[in-house]
């Protein structure tokens, strides 16, 4: 018996590795000391930090993968994953250094893997992040034919005295919102159930209210807020940042509120993309649940002292900046009004 | 419709998070600046490094997961994953700093997740590594009931001028082996096919030649070589380290050989655990294939200059150290004799 007969094809895995190497090399800066094929990725911490703190996050893209699979479009989920992770460390003030990915599938399809990695590499380049390592695992028996999973880890750095942790947030501070472009990477189990099971739409169906096909709408790339937040930081003091992911505003904003603070968020302050209206209406989902599952159009919330609010730009790196609410005395609650 | 009806249970996920928090907290040193629930994990680089280089690796445990699932034993795969990653950065001279994990399942079973994380936390403590972050993803529709996947990322550090990369390996150097305790984390697709499909053994069957049940043999925890290699490093110059994983000695040792070098490895130099004899015999797997898929009893190879070979201890942190072969002139080949 040879290994290939048990369902694992090492040669095919090596073929995928070569295609990946070209894409990955483009993301590398001089900080990267390793080469593809080394056991571990080597990254030299950039000079100039007095007291560097590493900020890291690991994540997946959830069942957005099943949409990608149905659409046979594999690059955008790679971008989603990187941008999601970039935002998760950005909220603590960190800039990305490097990224590692994990792709697992029942059978390795080199073209599919290369497409996933091309998306990872594109987003890494856009965010100034080196794609330094990864694992492609072939697991017959765990994943069904055509199924795959994708996870990634980002590591970034922030000067210790520049960590953003929400501790300086105080009553009177103002909350701004940066717009999402749709679902981003959260709530796909519910979205899929409504669109595919309740509405019985096909992946390529065009939906007039969305002015898009189901595939295009559901695979819109999760926005990175690195550029916008960096540019805003030069103009105002940012006391807190909340990346609005699973759990929505209601669960993510409280994560950065210090004791004695609550938040009041005005629902009409930013535009809600049409996909959310569609899901609420067709799925008969009540508003409170919508705000607990989805970002509802606000991908990133930014807390700024009242004194700086007037100086907040109305645009940042091509995104509108919306005044979305304020911080009040309270015990961690977020009230939607 | 509520989110729970679509198969995702946020409350259950939160329950799992609480159980995990207790286990994880035990792995934290004062370098960890973040708390559970933060968006990213914060880790301050330990003082005392002149030119710190981060070494990172991401991996999974492959289809060893399917054995864990059949045995309903979920902690050992967590230990496997950490130890595997520790070894992957150890070979470049790095000591672990922190670890992040990704657990994905069709439905979150808090007890199962807590068991996986207890294994991760145990191994992190043993290796002086902080379990700093993780993602538990519930993905109905992608994973079948009871199925799950597990991946992890380790980040370690090494002083730039102490990186081990094999570049100083030269003809005449001596290769030593540290023993594995069985399959470790590689070759499970083939092993499972032979044991479950060809031999038709049950997970709890006792195999006399192994003096163990199938579950106990196949779930032996992947050894960490951190302690042994650290103690050997104090006594001899280590020019190269190869963690013997998928691809075996034949594919992993060449990864560290510089131009002009080849290796000659003596097969009888270390004991081969009985599980490998069983797989070869019952699966009718030829020897060359066995050495290309499995570690065959050698979990870590260590290359030492000839002048230091006589000073190599015969034991290190409870493990026997075997003289396994030598480096010759050549073009990257590994010859088994």
Interface residues (C-beta under 8 A of the other chain):
Chain A: X1 X2 X3 X5 X6 X7 X8 X10 X33 X34 X37 X38 X39 X40 X41 X42 X43 X44 X45 X51 X52 X53 X54 X55 X56 X57 X58 X59 X60 X62 X63 X65 X66 X88 X89 X91 X92 X94 X97 X98 X100 X101 X102 X104 X132 X133 X134 X135 X137 X138 X139 X140 X141 X142 X144 X147 X149 X151 X153 X155 X156 X160 X163 X165 X187 X189 X190 X192 X193 X194 X198 X243 X246 X247 X255 X283 X284 X285 X289 X292 X293
Chain B: X1 X2 X3 X5 X6 X7 X8 X10 X33 X34 X37 X38 X39 X40 X41 X42 X43 X44 X45 X51 X52 X53 X54 X55 X56 X57 X58 X59 X60 X62 X63 X65 X66 X88 X89 X91 X92 X94 X97 X98 X100 X101 X102 X104 X132 X133 X134 X135 X137 X138 X139 X140 X141 X142 X144 X147 X149 X151 X153 X155 X156 X160 X163 X165 X187 X189 X190 X192 X193 X194 X198 X243 X246 X247 X255 X283 X284 X285 X289 X292 X293
